[in-house]
Each structure stands twice: as structure tokens, then as C-alpha cells.
Amino acid sequence: MEIPEHPRYRSVADDLRRQIRDGRLTPGDLLPKQQQLQRRYGVGRGTVQSALQVLRDEGLLDEGVPGRAARVANQMANLQPLAYYIERAFSARRVSLDVWSLDTEQLSRAVQNEAEAIRRGRRPSPDSIRVRVLLPDLTTRHPFPRAVGDPDDIRPLLRLRHVIRTYAGALEHALTLLAEERLVERVSVEIRGLPTIPGEKRYIINDAEMITGYYRLRETRMHNNPDGAAIDVLELHSDALFPSPLDANGSSALERARFEQIKVWFESRWENIAAPLPLGD
């Protein structure tokens, strides 16, 4: 196998990472021993050790025991919540978030925490913040959420619209307040709607990382209706977020191309289909 001369450990890590993400190596599997990896990739011991450490840092490998082969980690146990990625994003001088999601409840809370940290001096102010959010619009009769047994019941959809307005409004307010208080020099927040609902949520963070969460349908009970009734609802839910970091030195051409295509996907919908989302009731 031909390995690019620089940096060689990154190329080894990229190939092993692809095998893990493609399912060729599954949680609990042992990787080949270091000597076997050295022969496979035509590299020295230090290169293999550096590659394995990259994957440990990403949570893809267990810490392991010296002298034993590395083991693929249970990645679900190592996945981080959205707040973790937002906190890292706000450590940059120029913060940018492009988001496609069902609502902004988690995002709004995470951003409000970072805004408060800036306000109280616990975090340095970034030079700029740019946030663009795509959400389901507030006029389309979206297929979900819907009442079990009565798809014509409008109450689940009305609740979704209320959630969208509430948390998108809170997100917008938290960031614009930083500009109004002159804590961040340049702040841009735009929220637009699409006449559809997402099959997955996507966060493009600082043009360097993408976080993806996959929605599934689940049945829950909706309370707090104006009429006091409880409703069984079929709604979209996402449990975990999966990171895809973009490293110009280490990522493969295929990974970089995928990242660029997702950015094109976002831009094409933002520019050609999405419309400003009115947040007032």
C-alpha cells in the first residue's frame, strides 16, 4: 500500500478510521499487532504508535494495555453531546455554524451557555460569530410529528412550530445581545425555513468539522395541551451525534470531497429554496 510521505502516521490513521466507520472493524475487534501494521503500511513503529494515538484521541480505540493489540472502542460510549462541540467552536477567533435541524433546542441552550461565559469573562470574546440555521418552515403541513391514529390532528404540528419559534428566537437573542453589548465585534444570525423536515441533523462547525445525528421515529405522549388532553404522538428523535473532523493534512481526498459536497448541499438550499423564518407568533 502506498503511503504519502507526509505525514505518514495520518495516512495510516485515515485508513484504519475508514475501516472502523465502514464496519470492517467493529466495536470489540482487535486491530492487527503493531508489527503487522508496520509491515502492512511499510512504516516504522513510531509511525504506527502515532496513528493509533490519533484514533484513541478520537475515541475510536480503547486505551488498551501495553503489549496487547489495540481494540476498537464502543463508540456510542465515547460520543459527546452537542454542547461539547459548541464549546470547542467558541474557542476559535472566528466562529461559524451552519445548521440543518428539526429545531434548535439543544443548540440554543449550548450557545446561550457560551454567550453567558463571554459576558462573565470566563471565555475570551471571539472576533466574529456567524450562524446560519435551516429549519422546517412554519406553514407546510409536515408529515411529522403527527397524532397516532389521527393524522389530521393539527396539535402536534402546532407544538413543533411553537418549539421552533421559541428556541430559534432564544438563539437569535443570545447572539445579537453580544453585539449590542459590544462584546463581539461582528455577529450575524440568520434563520430560514424549508418546506420539508430533515432525515438527519447536520452541524458544520468553523468550516472544519461536521456533526451528524440521524432522526428516527418514536411514539411518545404529548402533554400540556390547551384542552388538557394527552396525545400519543409519532415524532422524530435523535439520540447521538457523530463527528467527522476535516484535517487538511490528514483527511483523505474522499473525506474532503464529501465535506465539500455537504457544504454545497447546504448552500444550494440556503440560496435557492429557504426563506426567512418569522419567529413572532
Salt bridges, closest charged atoms under 4 A:
ASP14 OD1 - ARG17 NH1 2.67
ASP15 OD1 - ARG18 NH2 3.63
ASP22 OD2 - ARG24 NH2 3.14
GLU58 OE2 - ARG17 NH2 2.86
GLU87 OE2 - ARG123 NH2 3.97
ASP98 OD2 - ARG130 NH2 3.30
ASP98 OD2 - ARG132 NH2 2.84
GLU105 OE2 - ARG109 NH2 3.10
GLU114 OE1 - ARG123 NE 2.65
GLU116 OE1 - ARG119 NH1 3.15
GLU116 OE2 - ARG120 NE 2.49
ASP127 OD1 - ARG93 NH2 2.81
ASP137 OD1 - HIS142 NE2 3.29
ASP153 OD2 - ARG155 NH2 2.70
GLU181 OE1 - ARG119 NE 2.93
GLU185 OE2 - ARG186 NH1 3.75
GLU190 OE1 - ARG192 NH2 3.23
GLU200 OE2 - ARG202 NE 2.58
ASP207 OD1 - LYS263 NZ 2.84
GLU209 OE1 - ARG88 NH2 2.77
ASP227 OD2 - ARG155 NH1 2.64
ASP232 OD1 - ARG221 NE 2.91
GLU235 OE1 - ARG159 NH2 2.86
GLU235 OE2 - ARG218 NH2 3.41
ASP239 OD2 - ARG216 NE 2.87
ASP239 OD1 - HIS237 NE2 2.86
ASP247 OD2 - ARG10 NH2 3.25
GLU260 OE2 - LYS263 NZ 3.22
GLU267 OE2 - ARG132 NH2 2.49
ASP281 OD1 - ARG165 NE 3.90
